[in-house]
Amino acid sequence: MCYGLFIATGSFFLGQQQVFPAFLRGSIFLTVAALLPLPLLIYWFLSVRFSKAYKNRLLPNPVPVTP
């Protein structure tokens, strides 16, 4: 989802600059807004990849069934 957001913000902020006021066109603010989802994507990927919450946990021993 972050990659899709990165593509959408890049298309909007960098590809549709004519919808912004003249003082914002070509400014660093639009570039930062367009590229901001990319570091968020990398942070999310690393936090999920190296988090212990998503690793397989051992199941507790089942209660033996007696006939």
CHARMM internal coordinates of N, CA and C (Angstrom, degrees):
IC EDIT
DIST 1 N 1 CA 1.4469
DIST 1 CA 1 C 1.5266
ANGL 1 N 1 CA 1 C 110.39
DIST 1 C 2 N 1.3068
ANGL 1 CA 1 C 2 N 116.60
DIHE 1 N 1 CA 1 C 2 N -35.66
DIST 2 N 2 CA 1.4621
ANGL 1 C 2 N 2 CA 118.94
DIHE 1 CA 1 C 2 N 2 CA 178.70
DIST 2 CA 2 C 1.5249
ANGL 2 N 2 CA 2 C 110.61
DIHE 1 C 2 N 2 CA 2 C -66.53
DIST 2 C 3 N 1.3254
ANGL 2 CA 2 C 3 N 117.03
DIHE 2 N 2 CA 2 C 3 N -34.87
DIST 3 N 3 CA 1.4559
ANGL 2 C 3 N 3 CA 119.22
DIHE 2 CA 2 C 3 N 3 CA 178.73
DIST 3 CA 3 C 1.5319
ANGL 3 N 3 CA 3 C 110.18
DIHE 2 C 3 N 3 CA 3 C -66.31
DIST 3 C 4 N 1.3174
ANGL 3 CA 3 C 4 N 116.51
DIHE 3 N 3 CA 3 C 4 N -40.81
DIST 4 N 4 CA 1.4599
ANGL 3 C 4 N 4 CA 119.90
DIHE 3 CA 3 C 4 N 4 CA 175.99
DIST 4 CA 4 C 1.5250
ANGL 4 N 4 CA 4 C 111.65
DIHE 3 C 4 N 4 CA 4 C -63.35
DIST 4 C 5 N 1.3249
ANGL 4 CA 4 C 5 N 116.75
DIHE 4 N 4 CA 4 C 5 N -39.85
DIST 5 N 5 CA 1.4664
ANGL 4 C 5 N 5 CA 121.00
DIHE 4 CA 4 C 5 N 5 CA 176.56
DIST 5 CA 5 C 1.5238
ANGL 5 N 5 CA 5 C 110.47
DIHE 4 C 5 N 5 CA 5 C -65.02
DIST 5 C 6 N 1.3294
ANGL 5 CA 5 C 6 N 117.23
DIHE 5 N 5 CA 5 C 6 N -37.63
DIST 6 N 6 CA 1.4591
ANGL 5 C 6 N 6 CA 121.12
DIHE 5 CA 5 C 6 N 6 CA 176.80
DIST 6 CA 6 C 1.5254
ANGL 6 N 6 CA 6 C 110.99
DIHE 5 C 6 N 6 CA 6 C -62.35
DIST 6 C 7 N 1.3064
ANGL 6 CA 6 C 7 N 117.77
DIHE 6 N 6 CA 6 C 7 N -44.06
DIST 7 N 7 CA 1.4645
ANGL 6 C 7 N 7 CA 121.59
DIHE 6 CA 6 C 7 N 7 CA 178.24
DIST 7 CA 7 C 1.5285
ANGL 7 N 7 CA 7 C 110.56
DIHE 6 C 7 N 7 CA 7 C -65.02
DIST 7 C 8 N 1.3403
ANGL 7 CA 7 C 8 N 116.95
DIHE 7 N 7 CA 7 C 8 N -42.80
DIST 8 N 8 CA 1.4583
ANGL 7 C 8 N 8 CA 120.47
DIHE 7 CA 7 C 8 N 8 CA -178.59
DIST 8 CA 8 C 1.5254
ANGL 8 N 8 CA 8 C 111.88
DIHE 7 C 8 N 8 CA 8 C -66.53
DIST 8 C 9 N 1.3294
ANGL 8 CA 8 C 9 N 117.66
DIHE 8 N 8 CA 8 C 9 N -44.06
DIST 9 N 9 CA 1.4659
ANGL 8 C 9 N 9 CA 119.33
DIHE 8 CA 8 C 9 N 9 CA -179.77
DIST 9 CA 9 C 1.5274
ANGL 9 N 9 CA 9 C 111.32
DIHE 8 C 9 N 9 CA 9 C -68.68
DIST 9 C 10 N 1.3199
ANGL 9 CA 9 C 10 N 116.55
DIHE 9 N 9 CA 9 C 10 N -36.13
DIST 10 N 10 CA 1.4557
ANGL 9 C 10 N 10 CA 118.97
DIHE 9 CA 9 C 10 N 10 CA 176.10
DIST 10 CA 10 C 1.5171
ANGL 10 N 10 CA 10 C 111.86
DIHE 9 C 10 N 10 CA 10 C -64.18
DIST 10 C 11 N 1.3193
ANGL 10 CA 10 C 11 N 116.45
DIHE 10 N 10 CA 10 C 11 N -40.88
DIST 11 N 11 CA 1.4579
ANGL 10 C 11 N 11 CA 120.06
DIHE 10 CA 10 C 11 N 11 CA 179.09
DIST 11 CA 11 C 1.5259
ANGL 11 N 11 CA 11 C 111.55
DIHE 10 C 11 N 11 CA 11 C -67.83
DIST 11 C 12 N 1.3155
ANGL 11 CA 11 C 12 N 116.60
DIHE 11 N 11 CA 11 C 12 N -36.69
DIST 12 N 12 CA 1.4616
ANGL 11 C 12 N 12 CA 119.67
DIHE 11 CA 11 C 12 N 12 CA -177.92
DIST 12 CA 12 C 1.5283
ANGL 12 N 12 CA 12 C 111.71
DIHE 11 C 12 N 12 CA 12 C -78.50
DIST 12 C 13 N 1.3209
ANGL 12 CA 12 C 13 N 117.07
DIHE 12 N 12 CA 12 C 13 N -54.35
DIST 13 N 13 CA 1.4596
ANGL 12 C 13 N 13 CA 119.90
DIHE 12 CA 12 C 13 N 13 CA -172.90
DIST 13 CA 13 C 1.5235
ANGL 13 N 13 CA 13 C 113.15
DIHE 12 C 13 N 13 CA 13 C -74.51
DIST 13 C 14 N 1.3202
ANGL 13 CA 13 C 14 N 117.65
DIHE 13 N 13 CA 13 C 14 N -33.44
DIST 14 N 14 CA 1.4600
ANGL 13 C 14 N 14 CA 119.36
DIHE 13 CA 13 C 14 N 14 CA -178.82
DIST 14 CA 14 C 1.5252
ANGL 14 N 14 CA 14 C 112.79
DIHE 13 C 14 N 14 CA 14 C -99.76
DIST 14 C 15 N 1.3208
ANGL 14 CA 14 C 15 N 117.28
DIHE 14 N 14 CA 14 C 15 N -31.37
DIST 15 N 15 CA 1.4593
ANGL 14 C 15 N 15 CA 120.11
DIHE 14 CA 14 C 15 N 15 CA -176.74
DIST 15 CA 15 C 1.5098
ANGL 15 N 15 CA 15 C 114.40
DIHE 14 C 15 N 15 CA 15 C -90.64
DIST 15 C 16 N 1.3227
ANGL 15 CA 15 C 16 N 118.10
DIHE 15 N 15 CA 15 C 16 N -19.11
DIST 16 N 16 CA 1.4665
ANGL 15 C 16 N 16 CA 121.67
DIHE 15 CA 15 C 16 N 16 CA -177.82
DIST 16 CA 16 C 1.5272
ANGL 16 N 16 CA 16 C 110.64
DIHE 15 C 16 N 16 CA 16 C -121.36
DIST 16 C 17 N 1.2985
ANGL 16 CA 16 C 17 N 117.38
DIHE 16 N 16 CA 16 C 17 N 48.19
DIST 17 N 17 CA 1.4562
ANGL 16 C 17 N 17 CA 120.33
DIHE 16 CA 16 C 17 N 17 CA -175.56
DIST 17 CA 17 C 1.5214
ANGL 17 N 17 CA 17 C 113.18
DIHE 16 C 17 N 17 CA 17 C -70.13
DIST 17 C 18 N 1.3244
ANGL 17 CA 17 C 18 N 118.35
DIHE 17 N 17 CA 17 C 18 N -14.25
DIST 18 N 18 CA 1.4589
ANGL 17 C 18 N 18 CA 119.70
DIHE 17 CA 17 C 18 N 18 CA -179.19
DIST 18 CA 18 C 1.5234
ANGL 18 N 18 CA 18 C 112.27
DIHE 17 C 18 N 18 CA 18 C -71.97
DIST 18 C 19 N 1.3335
ANGL 18 CA 18 C 19 N 118.59
DIHE 18 N 18 CA 18 C 19 N -13.37
DIST 19 N 19 CA 1.4722
ANGL 18 C 19 N 19 CA 120.58
DIHE 18 CA 18 C 19 N 19 CA 178.75
DIST 19 CA 19 C 1.5227
ANGL 19 N 19 CA 19 C 111.75
DIHE 18 C 19 N 19 CA 19 C -85.79
DIST 19 C 20 N 1.3268
ANGL 19 CA 19 C 20 N 118.35
DIHE 19 N 19 CA 19 C 20 N -7.25
DIST 20 N 20 CA 1.4513
ANGL 19 C 20 N 20 CA 122.49
DIHE 19 CA 19 C 20 N 20 CA 179.27
DIST 20 CA 20 C 1.5194
ANGL 20 N 20 CA 20 C 110.34
DIHE 19 C 20 N 20 CA 20 C -96.49
DIST 20 C 21 N 1.3299
ANGL 20 CA 20 C 21 N 117.74
DIHE 20 N 20 CA 20 C 21 N 158.07
DIST 21 N 21 CA 1.4701
ANGL 20 C 21 N 21 CA 119.72
DIHE 20 CA 20 C 21 N 21 CA 175.68
DIST 21 CA 21 C 1.5227
ANGL 21 N 21 CA 21 C 111.60
DIHE 20 C 21 N 21 CA 21 C -59.70
DIST 21 C 22 N 1.3115
ANGL 21 CA 21 C 22 N 116.01
DIHE 21 N 21 CA 21 C 22 N 158.96
DIST 22 N 22 CA 1.4630
ANGL 21 C 22 N 22 CA 121.41
DIHE 21 CA 21 C 22 N 22 CA -173.64
DIST 22 CA 22 C 1.5252
ANGL 22 N 22 CA 22 C 112.56
DIHE 21 C 22 N 22 CA 22 C -61.09
DIST 22 C 23 N 1.3337
ANGL 22 CA 22 C 23 N 118.02
DIHE 22 N 22 CA 22 C 23 N -34.41
DIST 23 N 23 CA 1.4593
ANGL 22 C 23 N 23 CA 119.09
DIHE 22 CA 22 C 23 N 23 CA -177.23
DIST 23 CA 23 C 1.5273
ANGL 23 N 23 CA 23 C 112.25
DIHE 22 C 23 N 23 CA 23 C -72.34
DIST 23 C 24 N 1.3368
ANGL 23 CA 23 C 24 N 118.71
DIHE 23 N 23 CA 23 C 24 N -16.71
DIST 24 N 24 CA 1.4619
ANGL 23 C 24 N 24 CA 121.12
DIHE 23 CA 23 C 24 N 24 CA 177.99
DIST 24 CA 24 C 1.5258
ANGL 24 N 24 CA 24 C 113.19
DIHE 23 C 24 N 24 CA 24 C -92.30
DIST 24 C 25 N 1.2924
ANGL 24 CA 24 C 25 N 117.65
DIHE 24 N 24 CA 24 C 25 N -19.32
DIST 25 N 25 CA 1.4673
ANGL 24 C 25 N 25 CA 120.54
DIHE 24 CA 24 C 25 N 25 CA -177.33
DIST 25 CA 25 C 1.5240
ANGL 25 N 25 CA 25 C 110.46
DIHE 24 C 25 N 25 CA 25 C -64.91
DIST 25 C 26 N 1.3078
ANGL 25 CA 25 C 26 N 115.47
DIHE 25 N 25 CA 25 C 26 N 126.04
DIST 26 N 26 CA 1.4561
ANGL 25 C 26 N 26 CA 121.13
DIHE 25 CA 25 C 26 N 26 CA 179.76
DIST 26 CA 26 C 1.5158
ANGL 26 N 26 CA 26 C 114.18
DIHE 25 C 26 N 26 CA 26 C 77.21
DIST 26 C 27 N 1.3271
ANGL 26 CA 26 C 27 N 118.11
DIHE 26 N 26 CA 26 C 27 N 9.43
DIST 27 N 27 CA 1.4664
ANGL 26 C 27 N 27 CA 119.97
DIHE 26 CA 26 C 27 N 27 CA -178.31
DIST 27 CA 27 C 1.5266
ANGL 27 N 27 CA 27 C 111.07
DIHE 26 C 27 N 27 CA 27 C -86.80
DIST 27 C 28 N 1.3035
ANGL 27 CA 27 C 28 N 114.74
DIHE 27 N 27 CA 27 C 28 N 168.21
DIST 28 N 28 CA 1.4533
ANGL 27 C 28 N 28 CA 121.36
DIHE 27 CA 27 C 28 N 28 CA -179.58
DIST 28 CA 28 C 1.5343
ANGL 28 N 28 CA 28 C 110.72
DIHE 27 C 28 N 28 CA 28 C -71.27
DIST 28 C 29 N 1.3196
ANGL 28 CA 28 C 29 N 118.24
DIHE 28 N 28 CA 28 C 29 N -24.89
DIST 29 N 29 CA 1.4621
ANGL 28 C 29 N 29 CA 121.25
DIHE 28 CA 28 C 29 N 29 CA -178.21
DIST 29 CA 29 C 1.5237
ANGL 29 N 29 CA 29 C 111.83
DIHE 28 C 29 N 29 CA 29 C -63.57
DIST 29 C 30 N 1.3047
ANGL 29 CA 29 C 30 N 117.02
DIHE 29 N 29 CA 29 C 30 N -39.53
DIST 30 N 30 CA 1.4631
ANGL 29 C 30 N 30 CA 119.87
DIHE 29 CA 29 C 30 N 30 CA 178.38
DIST 30 CA 30 C 1.5251
ANGL 30 N 30 CA 30 C 111.05
DIHE 29 C 30 N 30 CA 30 C -69.90
DIST 30 C 31 N 1.3135
ANGL 30 CA 30 C 31 N 116.75
DIHE 30 N 30 CA 30 C 31 N -35.75
DIST 31 N 31 CA 1.4548
ANGL 30 C 31 N 31 CA 120.02
DIHE 30 CA 30 C 31 N 31 CA 177.43
DIST 31 CA 31 C 1.5229
ANGL 31 N 31 CA 31 C 111.38
DIHE 30 C 31 N 31 CA 31 C -66.76
DIST 31 C 32 N 1.3351
ANGL 31 CA 31 C 32 N 116.60
DIHE 31 N 31 CA 31 C 32 N -42.38
DIST 32 N 32 CA 1.4664
ANGL 31 C 32 N 32 CA 120.67
DIHE 31 CA 31 C 32 N 32 CA 178.16
DIST 32 CA 32 C 1.5259
ANGL 32 N 32 CA 32 C 110.13
DIHE 31 C 32 N 32 CA 32 C -64.42
DIST 32 C 33 N 1.3188
ANGL 32 CA 32 C 33 N 117.42
DIHE 32 N 32 CA 32 C 33 N -43.71
DIST 33 N 33 CA 1.4670
ANGL 32 C 33 N 33 CA 120.93
DIHE 32 CA 32 C 33 N 33 CA 179.16
DIST 33 CA 33 C 1.5192
ANGL 33 N 33 CA 33 C 111.19
DIHE 32 C 33 N 33 CA 33 C -63.49
DIST 33 C 34 N 1.3211
ANGL 33 CA 33 C 34 N 117.52
DIHE 33 N 33 CA 33 C 34 N -33.20
DIST 34 N 34 CA 1.4610
ANGL 33 C 34 N 34 CA 120.60
DIHE 33 CA 33 C 34 N 34 CA 179.92
DIST 34 CA 34 C 1.5192
ANGL 34 N 34 CA 34 C 112.22
DIHE 33 C 34 N 34 CA 34 C -75.68
DIST 34 C 35 N 1.3284
ANGL 34 CA 34 C 35 N 117.28
DIHE 34 N 34 CA 34 C 35 N -32.78
DIST 35 N 35 CA 1.4629
ANGL 34 C 35 N 35 CA 120.95
DIHE 34 CA 34 C 35 N 35 CA -175.59
DIST 35 CA 35 C 1.5237
ANGL 35 N 35 CA 35 C 113.61
DIHE 34 C 35 N 35 CA 35 C -96.25
DIST 35 C 36 N 1.3193
ANGL 35 CA 35 C 36 N 119.16
DIHE 35 N 35 CA 35 C 36 N -6.43
DIST 36 N 36 CA 1.4594
ANGL 35 C 36 N 36 CA 122.10
DIHE 35 CA 35 C 36 N 36 CA -177.39
DIST 36 CA 36 C 1.5295
ANGL 36 N 36 CA 36 C 113.77
DIHE 35 C 36 N 36 CA 36 C -61.58
DIST 36 C 37 N 1.3285
ANGL 36 CA 36 C 37 N 121.11
DIHE 36 N 36 CA 36 C 37 N -37.96
DIST 37 N 37 CA 1.4701
ANGL 36 C 37 N 37 CA 118.57
DIHE 36 CA 36 C 37 N 37 CA 178.37
DIST 37 CA 37 C 1.5289
ANGL 37 N 37 CA 37 C 114.36
DIHE 36 C 37 N 37 CA 37 C -63.80
DIST 37 C 38 N 1.3180
ANGL 37 CA 37 C 38 N 118.79
DIHE 37 N 37 CA 37 C 38 N -22.39
DIST 38 N 38 CA 1.4625
ANGL 37 C 38 N 38 CA 120.54
DIHE 37 CA 37 C 38 N 38 CA -179.15
DIST 38 CA 38 C 1.5319
ANGL 38 N 38 CA 38 C 112.57
DIHE 37 C 38 N 38 CA 38 C -66.35
DIST 38 C 39 N 1.3475
ANGL 38 CA 38 C 39 N 120.68
DIHE 38 N 38 CA 38 C 39 N -48.69
DIST 39 N 39 CA 1.4700
ANGL 38 C 39 N 39 CA 117.97
DIHE 38 CA 38 C 39 N 39 CA 175.50
DIST 39 CA 39 C 1.5231
ANGL 39 N 39 CA 39 C 112.47
DIHE 38 C 39 N 39 CA 39 C -66.23
DIST 39 C 40 N 1.3253
ANGL 39 CA 39 C 40 N 117.47
DIHE 39 N 39 CA 39 C 40 N -30.67
DIST 40 N 40 CA 1.4573
ANGL 39 C 40 N 40 CA 119.65
DIHE 39 CA 39 C 40 N 40 CA 175.95
DIST 40 CA 40 C 1.5243
ANGL 40 N 40 CA 40 C 110.96
DIHE 39 C 40 N 40 CA 40 C -65.82
DIST 40 C 41 N 1.3207
ANGL 40 CA 40 C 41 N 117.03
DIHE 40 N 40 CA 40 C 41 N -37.63
DIST 41 N 41 CA 1.4584
ANGL 40 C 41 N 41 CA 121.79
DIHE 40 CA 40 C 41 N 41 CA 176.54
DIST 41 CA 41 C 1.5243
ANGL 41 N 41 CA 41 C 110.92
DIHE 40 C 41 N 41 CA 41 C -63.45
DIST 41 C 42 N 1.3221
ANGL 41 CA 41 C 42 N 116.54
DIHE 41 N 41 CA 41 C 42 N -44.03
DIST 42 N 42 CA 1.4602
ANGL 41 C 42 N 42 CA 120.54
DIHE 41 CA 41 C 42 N 42 CA -179.64
DIST 42 CA 42 C 1.5193
ANGL 42 N 42 CA 42 C 110.44
DIHE 41 C 42 N 42 CA 42 C -66.58
DIST 42 C 43 N 1.3348
ANGL 42 CA 42 C 43 N 118.00
DIHE 42 N 42 CA 42 C 43 N -42.65
DIST 43 N 43 CA 1.4636
ANGL 42 C 43 N 43 CA 121.26
DIHE 42 CA 42 C 43 N 43 CA 177.64
DIST 43 CA 43 C 1.5244
ANGL 43 N 43 CA 43 C 111.22
DIHE 42 C 43 N 43 CA 43 C -61.17
DIST 43 C 44 N 1.3299
ANGL 43 CA 43 C 44 N 116.85
DIHE 43 N 43 CA 43 C 44 N -45.54
DIST 44 N 44 CA 1.4639
ANGL 43 C 44 N 44 CA 120.51
DIHE 43 CA 43 C 44 N 44 CA -179.31
DIST 44 CA 44 C 1.5215
ANGL 44 N 44 CA 44 C 110.41
DIHE 43 C 44 N 44 CA 44 C -62.87
DIST 44 C 45 N 1.3242
ANGL 44 CA 44 C 45 N 116.46
DIHE 44 N 44 CA 44 C 45 N -44.28
DIST 45 N 45 CA 1.4574
ANGL 44 C 45 N 45 CA 120.29
DIHE 44 CA 44 C 45 N 45 CA -179.43
DIST 45 CA 45 C 1.5237
ANGL 45 N 45 CA 45 C 111.33
DIHE 44 C 45 N 45 CA 45 C -60.52
DIST 45 C 46 N 1.3202
ANGL 45 CA 45 C 46 N 116.76
DIHE 45 N 45 CA 45 C 46 N -45.42
DIST 46 N 46 CA 1.4609
ANGL 45 C 46 N 46 CA 119.95
DIHE 45 CA 45 C 46 N 46 CA -179.07
DIST 46 CA 46 C 1.5197
ANGL 46 N 46 CA 46 C 111.97
DIHE 45 C 46 N 46 CA 46 C -68.96
DIST 46 C 47 N 1.3240
ANGL 46 CA 46 C 47 N 117.44
DIHE 46 N 46 CA 46 C 47 N -37.41
DIST 47 N 47 CA 1.4631
ANGL 46 C 47 N 47 CA 119.01
DIHE 46 CA 46 C 47 N 47 CA -179.51
DIST 47 CA 47 C 1.5260
ANGL 47 N 47 CA 47 C 111.26
DIHE 46 C 47 N 47 CA 47 C -69.11
DIST 47 C 48 N 1.2952
ANGL 47 CA 47 C 48 N 118.09
DIHE 47 N 47 CA 47 C 48 N -35.85
DIST 48 N 48 CA 1.4616
ANGL 47 C 48 N 48 CA 120.67
DIHE 47 CA 47 C 48 N 48 CA 177.23
DIST 48 CA 48 C 1.5239
ANGL 48 N 48 CA 48 C 110.31
DIHE 47 C 48 N 48 CA 48 C -74.74
DIST 48 C 49 N 1.3040
ANGL 48 CA 48 C 49 N 117.06
DIHE 48 N 48 CA 48 C 49 N -39.44
DIST 49 N 49 CA 1.4655
ANGL 48 C 49 N 49 CA 121.10
DIHE 48 CA 48 C 49 N 49 CA -176.79
DIST 49 CA 49 C 1.5245
ANGL 49 N 49 CA 49 C 111.89
DIHE 48 C 49 N 49 CA 49 C -65.68
DIST 49 C 50 N 1.3091
ANGL 49 CA 49 C 50 N 117.41
DIHE 49 N 49 CA 49 C 50 N -39.98
DIST 50 N 50 CA 1.4557
ANGL 49 C 50 N 50 CA 120.49
DIHE 49 CA 49 C 50 N 50 CA -174.55
DIST 50 CA 50 C 1.5281
ANGL 50 N 50 CA 50 C 113.56
DIHE 49 C 50 N 50 CA 50 C -105.97
DIST 50 C 51 N 1.3150
ANGL 50 CA 50 C 51 N 117.38
DIHE 50 N 50 CA 50 C 51 N 11.14
DIST 51 N 51 CA 1.4574
ANGL 50 C 51 N 51 CA 120.65
DIHE 50 CA 50 C 51 N 51 CA 178.91
DIST 51 CA 51 C 1.5227
ANGL 51 N 51 CA 51 C 109.76
DIHE 50 C 51 N 51 CA 51 C -83.43
DIST 51 C 52 N 1.3123
ANGL 51 CA 51 C 52 N 116.09
DIHE 51 N 51 CA 51 C 52 N 143.67
DIST 52 N 52 CA 1.4543
ANGL 51 C 52 N 52 CA 119.93
DIHE 51 CA 51 C 52 N 52 CA 177.95
DIST 52 CA 52 C 1.5211
ANGL 52 N 52 CA 52 C 111.76
DIHE 51 C 52 N 52 CA 52 C -81.34
DIST 52 C 53 N 1.3030
ANGL 52 CA 52 C 53 N 117.99
DIHE 52 N 52 CA 52 C 53 N -13.08
DIST 53 N 53 CA 1.4583
ANGL 52 C 53 N 53 CA 120.96
DIHE 52 CA 52 C 53 N 53 CA -178.19
DIST 53 CA 53 C 1.5249
ANGL 53 N 53 CA 53 C 111.83
DIHE 52 C 53 N 53 CA 53 C -69.07
DIST 53 C 54 N 1.3270
ANGL 53 CA 53 C 54 N 117.94
DIHE 53 N 53 CA 53 C 54 N -25.64
DIST 54 N 54 CA 1.4596
ANGL 53 C 54 N 54 CA 120.61
DIHE 53 CA 53 C 54 N 54 CA -176.16
DIST 54 CA 54 C 1.5299
ANGL 54 N 54 CA 54 C 113.46
DIHE 53 C 54 N 54 CA 54 C -100.34
DIST 54 C 55 N 1.3015
ANGL 54 CA 54 C 55 N 117.19
DIHE 54 N 54 CA 54 C 55 N 0.69
DIST 55 N 55 CA 1.4645
ANGL 54 C 55 N 55 CA 119.16
DIHE 54 CA 54 C 55 N 55 CA 178.71
DIST 55 CA 55 C 1.5197
ANGL 55 N 55 CA 55 C 109.54
DIHE 54 C 55 N 55 CA 55 C -80.39
DIST 55 C 56 N 1.3240
ANGL 55 CA 55 C 56 N 115.29
DIHE 55 N 55 CA 55 C 56 N 156.48
DIST 56 N 56 CA 1.4601
ANGL 55 C 56 N 56 CA 119.98
DIHE 55 CA 55 C 56 N 56 CA 179.24
DIST 56 CA 56 C 1.5169
ANGL 56 N 56 CA 56 C 109.89
DIHE 55 C 56 N 56 CA 56 C -64.70
DIST 56 C 57 N 1.2984
ANGL 56 CA 56 C 57 N 115.04
DIHE 56 N 56 CA 56 C 57 N 131.62
DIST 57 N 57 CA 1.4540
ANGL 56 C 57 N 57 CA 120.21
DIHE 56 CA 56 C 57 N 57 CA 177.84
DIST 57 CA 57 C 1.5190
ANGL 57 N 57 CA 57 C 108.59
DIHE 56 C 57 N 57 CA 57 C -103.98
DIST 57 C 58 N 1.3116
ANGL 57 CA 57 C 58 N 114.87
DIHE 57 N 57 CA 57 C 58 N 151.30
DIST 58 N 58 CA 1.4530
ANGL 57 C 58 N 58 CA 119.33
DIHE 57 CA 57 C 58 N 58 CA 177.03
DIST 58 CA 58 C 1.5193
ANGL 58 N 58 CA 58 C 109.35
DIHE 57 C 58 N 58 CA 58 C -73.94
DIST 58 C 59 N 1.3027
ANGL 58 CA 58 C 59 N 115.19
DIHE 58 N 58 CA 58 C 59 N 135.78
DIST 59 N 59 CA 1.4546
ANGL 58 C 59 N 59 CA 119.74
DIHE 58 CA 58 C 59 N 59 CA 177.44
DIST 59 CA 59 C 1.5215
ANGL 59 N 59 CA 59 C 109.16
DIHE 58 C 59 N 59 CA 59 C -79.12
DIST 59 C 60 N 1.3215
ANGL 59 CA 59 C 60 N 117.15
DIHE 59 N 59 CA 59 C 60 N 146.02
DIST 60 N 60 CA 1.4662
ANGL 59 C 60 N 60 CA 118.44
DIHE 59 CA 59 C 60 N 60 CA 178.13
DIST 60 CA 60 C 1.5274
ANGL 60 N 60 CA 60 C 109.91
DIHE 59 C 60 N 60 CA 60 C -65.49
DIST 60 C 61 N 1.3265
ANGL 60 CA 60 C 61 N 115.35
DIHE 60 N 60 CA 60 C 61 N 156.60
DIST 61 N 61 CA 1.4646
ANGL 60 C 61 N 61 CA 119.68
DIHE 60 CA 60 C 61 N 61 CA -179.66
DIST 61 CA 61 C 1.5142
ANGL 61 N 61 CA 61 C 109.50
DIHE 60 C 61 N 61 CA 61 C -62.80
DIST 61 C 62 N 1.3340
ANGL 61 CA 61 C 62 N 116.55
DIHE 61 N 61 CA 61 C 62 N 131.92
DIST 62 N 62 CA 1.4702
ANGL 61 C 62 N 62 CA 118.69
DIHE 61 CA 61 C 62 N 62 CA 179.03
DIST 62 CA 62 C 1.5316
ANGL 62 N 62 CA 62 C 110.82
DIHE 61 C 62 N 62 CA 62 C -70.68
DIST 62 C 63 N 1.2947
ANGL 62 CA 62 C 63 N 114.89
DIHE 62 N 62 CA 62 C 63 N 152.48
DIST 63 N 63 CA 1.4585
ANGL 62 C 63 N 63 CA 120.83
DIHE 62 CA 62 C 63 N 63 CA 178.31
DIST 63 CA 63 C 1.5166
ANGL 63 N 63 CA 63 C 108.02
DIHE 62 C 63 N 63 CA 63 C -74.16
DIST 63 C 64 N 1.3364
ANGL 63 CA 63 C 64 N 118.09
DIHE 63 N 63 CA 63 C 64 N 126.11
DIST 64 N 64 CA 1.4737
ANGL 63 C 64 N 64 CA 118.70
DIHE 63 CA 63 C 64 N 64 CA -179.50
DIST 64 CA 64 C 1.5258
ANGL 64 N 64 CA 64 C 110.83
DIHE 63 C 64 N 64 CA 64 C -66.44
DIST 64 C 65 N 1.3032
ANGL 64 CA 64 C 65 N 114.64
DIHE 64 N 64 CA 64 C 65 N 139.51
DIST 65 N 65 CA 1.4635
ANGL 64 C 65 N 65 CA 120.88
DIHE 64 CA 64 C 65 N 65 CA -179.89
DIST 65 CA 65 C 1.5245
ANGL 65 N 65 CA 65 C 107.97
DIHE 64 C 65 N 65 CA 65 C -94.31
DIST 65 C 66 N 1.3323
ANGL 65 CA 65 C 66 N 116.31
DIHE 65 N 65 CA 65 C 66 N 125.55
DIST 66 N 66 CA 1.4575
ANGL 65 C 66 N 66 CA 120.07
DIHE 65 CA 65 C 66 N 66 CA 178.17
DIST 66 CA 66 C 1.5164
ANGL 66 N 66 CA 66 C 109.43
DIHE 65 C 66 N 66 CA 66 C -100.71
DIST 66 C 67 N 1.3241
ANGL 66 CA 66 C 67 N 117.26
DIHE 66 N 66 CA 66 C 67 N 137.73
DIST 67 N 67 CA 1.4838
ANGL 66 C 67 N 67 CA 119.15
DIHE 66 CA 66 C 67 N 67 CA -177.80
DIST 67 CA 67 C 1.4992
ANGL 67 N 67 CA 67 C 113.44
DIHE 66 C 67 N 67 CA 67 C -74.24
END
COOR INIT
IC SEED 1 N 1 CA 1 C
IC BUILD
